[in-house]
Amino acid sequence: MNPGSVGRPVDHDPRASYAVLYTADFSVTLHRVEYDVEATVKALREKGLPEEVAADIREGRSTPKENNDKKKVSAGRVAAMEGLERAARKMNVDHQHAENVLRLAASLFRQLKPLHGLGGKDRLLLEAACLLHDAGITEGVKGHHRSSYRLIMEADLPLTAEDKKIVACVARYHRKRPPRDEDTEIASLGEKDRRRVEMMASILRIADGLDYQHAAVVKGVECEIADSEVIIRIASDEDWTPEAEAAMKKADLFERTFGRKVRLT
């Protein structure tokens, strides 16, 4: 559900748009609001922006090139995810658990964007790590996070070598202790990429904990970012005590990375 915003609608209605989500029954109503389109167009021209941008604002549309670019990005993402899912099945991962973790991690990623500031490519890499984080279990539960790293690095994935390294590192740190500077897995990463790994792995760890029983006990999460803590509200019809204990145990990296305590309610 994406109602749009102010200024760049794609349905030929130039008004601003917003949506109201009713959490009681998860119904949605869409709304349109008038605003001074001509004043916006005038301001754009005064700033020297191309005339086609002004036309897009007035007519409520995106340029064909922009639409084509979006379609290409979307198609590329779909193809990548399909390839990653095939690789995960080939590695005999618990696909239902992987999908549960992906669903929760993607929700956390979206809601916590003001904290991490990561983009769409990083989300794809996080989702790849969610699908593959338990690949190493095929070689035994003990130390399977390290086995997952190796198997991901050896796998034929629809990713660049650099991106595959990031995914492997995120999967490597989905359990047990957080990263250390002397770890060989991250030794070759620059400071920026190491930070990306820590942020994505911290989200994966919590999401993995929230599916501790591999049974989709946690149906959804709602996050609130406060000055000193992040409050994660759990949606569940069952006893999620084991999930809470597992997630809190694995929240250490998140708290270290973002400087905020995690609280589950």
C-alpha positions in Angstrom: 0.0 0.0 0.0 1.6 3.2 -1.2 -0.7 6.2 -1.6 2.0 8.6 -2.9 2.8 12.0 -1.4 2.8 15.6 -2.3 4.1 16.6 -5.7 4.9 13.4 -7.7 1.7 11.3 -8.1 1.6 8.8 -11.0 -2.1 8.5 -11.6 -2.8 11.9 -13.3 -4.3 13.4 -10.2 -2.1 16.3 -9.0 -3.6 16.6 -5.6 -1.6 15.5 -2.5 -2.4 12.0 -1.3 -2.3 10.2 2.0 -3.7 7.0 3.5 -5.2 6.0 6.9 -4.5 2.5 8.1 -7.0 1.1 10.6 -5.1 -1.5 12.7 -8.2 -3.0 14.1 -9.1 -4.7 10.8 -6.2 -3.6 8.7 -8.4 -1.7 6.3 -7.1 1.3 4.4 -8.8 4.5 3.2 -7.1 6.8 0.6 -7.5 10.6 0.7 -6.7 13.5 -1.6 -6.0 17.0 -0.5 -5.9 20.2 -2.7 -2.8 22.3 -2.6 -1.4 25.2 -4.6 0.0 23.3 -7.6 0.7 26.5 -9.6 2.7 28.0 -6.8 4.8 24.9 -6.7 5.3 25.0 -10.5 6.3 28.6 -10.4 8.9 27.9 -7.6 10.3 25.0 -9.7 10.8 27.2 -12.7 12.4 29.9 -10.6 14.9 27.2 -9.4 15.8 26.4 -13.0 14.4 22.9 -13.0 13.5 21.3 -16.3 10.1 22.2 -17.8 9.1 18.5 -17.8 9.3 18.5 -14.0 6.8 21.3 -13.8 4.5 19.4 -16.2 4.7 16.3 -14.1 3.6 18.3 -11.0 0.7 20.0 -12.8 -0.5 16.8 -14.5 0.1 14.4 -11.7 2.4 12.0 -13.6 6.0 10.8 -13.7 8.1 11.1 -16.8 8.3 8.0 -19.0 12.0 7.7 -18.3 11.5 7.7 -14.6 8.8 5.0 -14.9 11.1 2.9 -17.0 13.9 3.3 -14.6 11.7 2.2 -11.7 10.5 -0.8 -13.7 14.1 -1.8 -14.4 15.0 -1.6 -10.7 11.9 -3.5 -9.7 12.5 -6.2 -12.3 16.2 -6.5 -11.3 15.2 -6.9 -7.6 12.6 -9.6 -8.5 15.1 -11.5 -10.5 17.7 -11.3 -7.8 15.3 -12.5 -5.1 14.2 -15.4 -7.3 17.8 -16.4 -7.8 18.5 -16.1 -4.0 15.5 -18.2 -3.2 16.6 -20.9 -5.6 20.0 -20.9 -4.0 18.5 -21.2 -0.5 16.4 -24.2 -1.5 19.5 -25.8 -3.1 21.2 -25.3 0.3 18.3 -27.1 2.0 17.5 -24.2 4.4 14.4 -24.2 6.5 12.6 -22.1 4.0 9.6 -21.3 6.2 11.8 -20.1 9.0 13.9 -18.1 6.5 10.7 -16.4 5.1 9.5 -15.6 8.7 12.8 -14.0 9.5 12.8 -12.1 6.2 9.3 -10.8 6.9 10.2 -9.5 10.4 13.6 -8.1 9.3 12.1 -6.3 6.4 9.6 -4.7 8.7 12.2 -3.7 11.2 14.4 -2.3 8.4 11.6 -0.1 7.1 10.6 1.2 10.5 14.1 1.8 11.7 15.4 3.7 8.7 15.7 7.0 10.7 18.3 5.2 12.7 20.3 3.2 10.1 19.8 5.4 7.0 20.4 2.4 4.7 19.0 2.2 1.2 17.1 -0.2 -1.1 20.3 -2.2 -2.1 21.1 -2.8 1.6 17.6 -4.0 2.1 18.1 -6.6 -0.7 21.4 -7.7 0.9 19.7 -8.0 4.3 16.9 -10.1 2.8 19.5 -12.3 1.1 21.1 -12.9 4.4 17.8 -13.7 6.0 17.2 -16.4 3.3 20.7 -17.9 3.7 21.6 -17.3 7.4 21.0 -20.9 8.4 22.6 -22.6 5.4 25.4 -23.9 7.6 23.0 -26.1 9.6 23.3 -28.8 7.0 26.8 -29.3 8.3 25.7 -29.3 12.0 24.1 -26.9 14.4 27.3 -26.1 16.3 29.1 -23.3 14.6 26.7 -23.2 11.8 26.9 -19.4 11.5 30.6 -19.8 10.5 29.6 -22.6 8.1 26.9 -20.3 6.6 29.6 -17.7 5.9 31.7 -20.2 4.0 28.8 -21.7 2.1 27.5 -18.3 1.0 31.0 -17.3 -0.2 31.2 -20.5 -2.2 27.7 -20.3 -3.7 26.8 -19.1 -7.1 24.5 -16.1 -6.2 23.0 -13.3 -8.4 25.2 -10.8 -6.5 28.5 -9.1 -7.1 31.5 -10.4 -5.2 31.4 -7.4 -3.0 27.7 -7.8 -2.2 28.1 -11.5 -1.6 30.8 -10.7 1.0 28.4 -8.4 2.8 25.7 -11.0 2.8 28.0 -13.7 4.1 29.3 -11.4 6.9 25.7 -10.5 7.9 24.8 -14.2 8.0 28.0 -14.9 9.9 27.0 -12.6 12.8 23.3 -13.7 13.1 24.1 -15.5 16.3 26.7 -15.8 19.1 29.0 -12.9 19.7 29.0 -9.6 17.7 31.9 -8.8 15.3 35.4 -8.1 16.5 38.1 -6.1 14.8 40.4 -9.1 14.6 37.8 -11.4 12.9 39.1 -12.6 9.5 35.7 -12.4 8.0 35.5 -8.6 8.2 39.2 -7.8 8.2 39.1 -6.9 4.5 36.1 -4.6 4.8 36.4 -0.9 4.9 34.9 1.1 7.8 31.8 2.0 5.9 31.0 -1.6 4.9 31.8 -2.9 8.4 29.3 -0.4 9.7 26.7 -1.7 7.2 27.3 -5.2 8.2 26.8 -4.4 11.9 23.6 -2.5 11.3 22.1 -5.2 9.1 23.3 -8.1 11.3 21.8 -6.4 14.4 18.4 -6.3 12.7 18.8 -10.0 11.5 19.7 -11.1 15.0 16.5 -9.6 16.5 14.3 -10.9 13.7 15.8 -14.4 14.0 15.2 -14.4 17.8 11.6 -13.4 17.1 11.1 -16.6 15.2 12.8 -18.7 17.8 10.3 -21.6 17.6 10.3 -21.5 13.7 6.5 -21.3 14.0 5.7 -17.7 13.0 4.4 -17.0 16.5 5.2 -13.3 16.0 2.9 -12.0 13.3 4.2 -8.5 13.1 6.2 -5.7 14.8 5.7 -2.0 15.4 8.7 0.1 16.3 9.0 3.4 18.2 12.3 5.1 18.3 12.9 7.1 21.5 16.0 9.0 22.7 17.5 6.2 24.7 15.6 3.1 23.5 13.8 1.4 20.7 10.4 0.0 21.7 9.3 -3.0 19.6 5.6 -3.9 20.0 4.8 -7.5 19.2 1.6 -8.7 17.4 0.9 -12.3 18.4 -2.0 -14.4 19.4 0.2 -16.9 21.2 2.7 -17.0 24.0 5.8 -15.3 22.6 7.9 -15.6 25.8 10.6 -17.8 24.1 10.8 -15.4 21.2 11.2 -12.4 23.6 14.0 -14.1 25.5 15.8 -15.1 22.3 15.4 -11.7 20.7 16.6 -9.9 23.8 19.6 -12.2 24.1 20.6 -11.3 20.6 19.8 -7.6 20.9 23.4 -6.9 22.2 24.7 -5.9 18.7 21.8 -3.6 18.0 22.2 -1.8 21.3 26.0 -1.5 20.7 25.5 -0.3 17.2 22.8 2.2 17.7 23.4 3.3 21.3 19.8 2.5 22.3 18.3 -0.2 24.5 15.8 -2.5 23.0 12.4 -3.1 24.8 9.8 -5.6 23.7 6.2 -5.1 24.7 
